[in-house]
Amino acid sequence: MRDALRECAPALEVSERDSAFAWRVAMGATLARGFLEARVREHVKRPSSLEPRVRDALILGAFELGYLSTPTGVVVSQWVDAVKAMAPRASGLANAVLRKLAPLREEVRDARVRVRSGDFEAADLERCAGIARWLAERLMRSLGKRSAATLALDLMDAAPTWLVATTRKARVRTLERANLDPHGSALPGIWRIESPSRLEASGVLREGFAVEDHSAFEIALASVPSRGALRLEVGAGRATKALVAARASANGGAPDRFTCVDASEERVEEARRRFLDAGLEARILVGDGRLLDDLLGDERFGMVFLDAPCSGTGTMRRHPEIAWNLEPWKVDPDAPGALPALQLELLKSASRHVEGGGFLLYATCSALDEENERVVRAFLGSAAGADFERGKLEELPIFAEIDSAAKEQLITDGFSGSSFFPRSKAGGPDLHYLAVLRPTRA
Ligand SMILES: C[S@@+](CC[C@H](N)C(=O)[O-])C[C@H]1O[C@@H](n2cnc3c(N)ncnc32)[C@H](O)[C@@H]1O
């Protein structure tokens, strides 16, 4: 969908404003897809016979009715016209269904008022963000009512766009020349840009910059090894965090210092290309992180960073498809084959490669306790975790590499104690989790 929107907008010569509107409708309707589809189906006699294109048009129209302020008459007539153009015989049905859905706006508005007041139930979160009821319940349980409310109220808005430098040569001047209005942070190597619609055409993503959330960037910094130490990343993917860490390392991701492992051949290939483009070196391996002993023998590292595969529920503003693609069993701590079981297995496997005095970091971009604290607790309670204890974020090597303003920023954002998880904040960063573990043996 993103690719289609990017490719279509220039071809159709639509204005920046229309293009932004198309993005909003497409992303919002994706986030609320299951909720809206259920509403549409309530008003159709034989929902299974709805043509997919007609169903999609009705979902998009229902989104505009429920979540945007376009006058009802305009929404109905435009989506009826759209249906007429695709399936003329269904236009009467589209007209009837959309008219019946008109009260949705009030229903969503009332739910938002209750959520804002703090006196609400899971059904209100479901309506206000269009997410599944079970997910609303788990978010409330994991984050508490207040943070879950902030998260849900913010889900329909675009996430802030931060760019990180992934090469040593990347300079803020490049962003300024591209008219992206960059604003720096106290942390070196990251800028917020105010004109994300210009990002694609600007070409800066091919000039040593990548889009990365602010909290994800902080986690990448946390994974910088001590001077001279070896760093292993499991779940290194396309290596965005590894590149940030290499760039920020005093010894600069020297050739033999960075090892990346990922199960996806495609991502590994891209990671290799990106390291090459950045003029940095790393050993990048395809492999299953659960079988690191086969891949690495008894090699040990001073910094072992597991960037675990997860539900991505902390990043739903950027990836709204997660809200309805995720099935409840996938985050069930007791379900074999679900994410928490995989995360625990990966953490146990990674723990065997930490050298005495080193660090074992566990990170996710999940908002759910089932994938965060519960996995860490299960690890510490297991035989593999018996030789580990929680470490302190402020003991991380990065604290020795940055100036006091940058340190202050990390601490203000939540880098104290043994785990990091940003507070939900309107227009704030995504929810990424990080736990620091340290071996108790020498
Ligand atoms: C959170 S993403 C990684 C993002 C990456 N660290 C970055 O900064 O660009 C998790 C990664 O785990 C990988 N993965 C999933 N299952 C795995 C497994 N069993 N072993 C190793 N990697 C795995 C996925 O391919 C995915 O790239």
PDBQT file of the ligand as one rigid body, heavy atoms in Angstrom, charges set to zero:
ROOT
HETATM    1  C1  LIG A 501      13.269  -6.105  15.259  1.00  0.00    +0.000 C 
HETATM    2  S1  LIG A 501      13.719  -6.841  13.770  1.00  0.00    +0.000 S 
HETATM    3  C2  LIG A 501      15.367  -6.313  13.600  1.00  0.00    +0.000 C 
HETATM    4  C3  LIG A 501      15.649  -4.879  13.288  1.00  0.00    +0.000 C 
HETATM    5  C4  LIG A 501      17.145  -4.630  13.118  1.00  0.00    +0.000 C 
HETATM    6  N1  LIG A 501      17.887  -4.958  14.326  1.00  0.00    +0.000 N 
HETATM    7  C5  LIG A 501      17.504  -3.229  12.692  1.00  0.00    +0.000 C 
HETATM    8  O1  LIG A 501      17.956  -2.435  13.517  1.00  0.00    +0.000 OA
HETATM    9  O2  LIG A 501      17.336  -2.909  11.499  1.00  0.00    +0.000 OA
HETATM   10  C6  LIG A 501      13.909  -8.535  14.211  1.00  0.00    +0.000 C 
HETATM   11  C7  LIG A 501      14.700  -9.398  13.262  1.00  0.00    +0.000 C 
HETATM   12  O3  LIG A 501      14.736 -10.723  13.767  1.00  0.00    +0.000 OA
HETATM   13  C8  LIG A 501      14.891 -11.592  12.671  1.00  0.00    +0.000 C 
HETATM   14  N2  LIG A 501      14.564 -12.961  13.122  1.00  0.00    +0.000 N 
HETATM   15  C9  LIG A 501      13.359 -13.541  13.301  1.00  0.00    +0.000 A 
HETATM   16  N3  LIG A 501      13.498 -14.801  13.751  1.00  0.00    +0.000 NA
HETATM   17  C10 LIG A 501      14.834 -15.018  13.880  1.00  0.00    +0.000 A 
HETATM   18  C11 LIG A 501      15.615 -16.122  14.287  1.00  0.00    +0.000 A 
HETATM   19  N4  LIG A 501      15.073 -17.277  14.684  1.00  0.00    +0.000 N 
HETATM   20  N5  LIG A 501      16.968 -15.991  14.257  1.00  0.00    +0.000 NA
HETATM   21  C12 LIG A 501      17.549 -14.853  13.855  1.00  0.00    +0.000 A 
HETATM   22  N6  LIG A 501      16.855 -13.770  13.454  1.00  0.00    +0.000 NA
HETATM   23  C13 LIG A 501      15.511 -13.849  13.469  1.00  0.00    +0.000 A 
HETATM   24  C14 LIG A 501      13.977 -11.008  11.620  1.00  0.00    +0.000 C 
HETATM   25  O4  LIG A 501      14.361 -11.408  10.328  1.00  0.00    +0.000 OA
HETATM   26  C15 LIG A 501      14.145  -9.503  11.860  1.00  0.00    +0.000 C 
HETATM   27  O5  LIG A 501      15.081  -8.954  10.963  1.00  0.00    +0.000 OA
ENDROOT
TORSDOF 0
